[in-house]
């Protein structure tokens, strides 16, 4: 039990730090980059809130429904943004999948939801969900993390030479934005594994 509570707090810290960096990116971004940073900040803070161990704070039923409603709205926004670009842009599609995954997890974790009992959350998250859907989301996020991680390696190697005190502002560093996306993908995998 202690290990699961500790891993829950580590996930909270990782997701909250990611959300905070995305807010920093929101300040320094423009246009589509700004919208992406806002969606990622919402995802980071939402994941942090969902990862709080139930032994510390067990959300009421309406809390889980609030998560589902907020991320349902985020999914609609991502769908609307994808519509505006003519074709489903990869970034908008990823936000759509992420938002729908958060809705799915909120409904599964809710007392009386797909899991039929919230007591399992105290020992991780509620056992339940649709195995095929959970498996598909796990595969998606595993592929996303691997693909993004590979893209991160050359960027990180190039910034070692260009880094320094007078370099790019923290909010405009593409390698940090990509590292945040990898972190959130890993966080999604950790949350999905507990379903």
C-alpha positions in Angstrom: 0.0 0.0 0.0 2.8 2.5 0.9 4.5 1.9 -2.4 1.3 2.5 -4.3 0.6 5.8 -2.4 4.2 6.9 -3.1 4.0 6.1 -6.8 0.6 8.0 -6.9 2.3 11.1 -5.4 5.2 10.8 -7.8 2.7 10.7 -10.7 1.0 13.8 -9.2 4.3 15.6 -9.0 5.3 14.7 -12.6 1.9 15.7 -14.0 1.7 18.9 -12.0 5.2 19.9 -13.0 4.4 19.2 -16.7 1.2 21.3 -16.4 3.1 24.1 -14.8 5.7 24.1 -17.7 2.9 24.1 -20.2 1.5 27.2 -18.5 5.0 28.8 -19.0 4.8 27.8 -22.7 1.3 29.3 -22.9 2.8 32.7 -21.9 5.5 32.6 -24.5 3.6 31.0 -27.4 1.4 32.3 -30.2 -1.6 30.9 -32.2 -1.7 27.2 -32.5 1.3 26.7 -30.2 -0.6 28.6 -27.5 -3.7 26.5 -27.9 -1.6 23.3 -27.8 0.1 24.5 -24.6 -3.3 25.3 -23.0 -4.6 21.8 -23.8 -1.4 20.2 -22.5 -1.6 22.2 -19.3 -5.2 21.1 -18.8 -4.2 17.5 -19.4 -1.2 17.7 -17.0 -3.2 19.3 -14.1 -6.2 16.9 -14.8 -3.9 13.9 -14.7 -2.3 15.2 -11.4 -5.7 15.6 -9.8 -6.9 12.2 -10.9 -3.6 10.6 -9.6 -4.0 11.8 -6.0 -4.1 8.7 -3.9 -7.7 8.0 -2.7 -6.2 7.2 0.8 -5.5 10.9 1.0 -8.5 12.4 -0.9 -11.3 10.3 -2.3 -13.3 12.5 -4.8 -17.1 12.3 -4.5 -19.1 10.9 -7.4 -19.7 14.4 -8.8 -15.9 15.0 -8.9 -15.5 12.1 -11.3 -18.4 13.4 -13.4 -16.8 16.9 -13.4 -13.6 15.3 -14.7 -15.6 13.6 -17.4 -17.4 16.8 -18.3 -14.3 18.9 -18.5 -12.4 16.5 -20.6 -15.5 15.8 -22.7 -15.5 19.5 -23.5 -11.8 19.4 -24.2 -12.4 16.5 -26.7 -15.1 18.6 -28.4 -12.7 21.5 -28.6 -10.0 19.3 -30.1 -12.5 17.9 -32.6 -13.6 21.5 -33.5 -9.9 22.5 -34.0 -9.3 19.5 -36.2 -12.3 20.4 -38.3 -10.9 23.9 -38.9 -7.7 22.6 -40.3 -9.4 20.7 -43.1 -7.9 17.3 -42.2 -7.3 15.8 -38.8 -4.0 17.3 -37.8 -1.8 14.9 -35.7 -1.6 17.3 -32.8 -5.4 17.8 -32.6 -6.0 14.1 -33.0 -3.6 13.4 -30.1 -5.5 15.9 -27.9 -8.7 14.3 -28.9 -7.5 10.8 -28.0 -6.0 12.1 -24.7 -9.2 13.9 -23.7 -11.4 10.9 -24.5 -9.0 8.7 -22.6 -9.4 11.0 -19.6 -13.2 10.8 -19.9 -13.0 7.0 -20.1 -10.7 6.8 -17.0 -13.0 9.2 -15.0 -16.1 7.1 -15.8 -14.3 3.8 -14.9 -13.0 5.3 -11.6 -16.3 6.8 -10.5 -18.2 4.9 -7.8 -20.9 2.9 -9.4 -19.3 3.4 -12.8 -17.9 0.6 -15.1 -15.9 -0.7 -12.1 -19.0 -0.9 -9.8 -16.9 -0.1 -6.8 -14.6 2.8 -5.9 -12.9 0.9 -3.1 -10.3 -0.4 -5.6 -9.0 3.2 -6.1 -7.5 3.1 -2.6 -5.2 0.3 -3.7 -4.4 2.0 -7.0 -7.4 2.7 -9.2 -10.6 0.9 -9.6 -10.3 -2.4 -11.4 -12.6 -2.3 -14.4 -13.0 -0.8 -17.8 -13.3 -2.4 -21.2 -10.1 -4.5 -21.6 -10.0 -4.0 -25.4 -10.4 -0.3 -25.1 -7.8 -0.1 -22.3 -5.4 -2.2 -24.4 -5.9 -0.1 -27.4 -5.1 3.1 -25.4 -2.1 1.4 -23.9 -0.8 0.5 -27.3 -1.5 4.0 -28.6 0.4 5.7 -25.7 3.3 3.2 -25.9 3.7 4.0 -29.6 3.4 7.7 -28.9 6.0 7.7 -26.1 8.4 5.7 -28.2 7.9 7.9 -31.3 8.2 11.1 -29.3 11.2 9.8 -27.4 13.1 9.0 -30.6 12.3 12.5 -31.9 13.6 13.9 -28.6 17.0 12.3 -28.8 18.5 14.4 -31.7 17.0 17.6 -30.3 18.6 17.0 -26.9 22.0 16.3 -28.5 21.8 19.6 -30.4 20.9 21.7 -27.4 24.0 20.6 -25.5 26.1 22.7 -27.8 23.6 25.6 -28.1 22.6 25.8 -24.5 23.6 28.5 -22.1 22.5 31.5 -20.1 21.7 33.6 -23.1 19.9 31.0 -25.1 16.2 30.4 -25.8 13.6 31.3 -23.2 12.4 28.4 -21.1 8.9 28.6 -22.4 10.1 28.4 -26.1 12.3 25.4 -25.9 11.0 22.7 -28.2 12.9 19.9 -26.6 11.3 20.7 -23.2 7.8 20.7 -24.8 8.5 17.3 -26.3 9.9 16.0 -23.0 6.6 17.2 -21.3 4.6 15.3 -23.9 6.7 12.1 -23.3 6.2 12.5 -19.5 2.4 12.9 -19.9 2.3 9.9 -22.2 4.2 7.8 -19.6 1.8 9.1 -17.0 -1.2 8.0 -19.1 0.4 4.5 -19.5 0.8 4.4 -15.7 -2.8 5.4 -15.1 -4.2 3.0 -17.7 -2.3 0.1 -16.3 -4.2 0.4 -13.1 -7.6 0.0 -14.7 
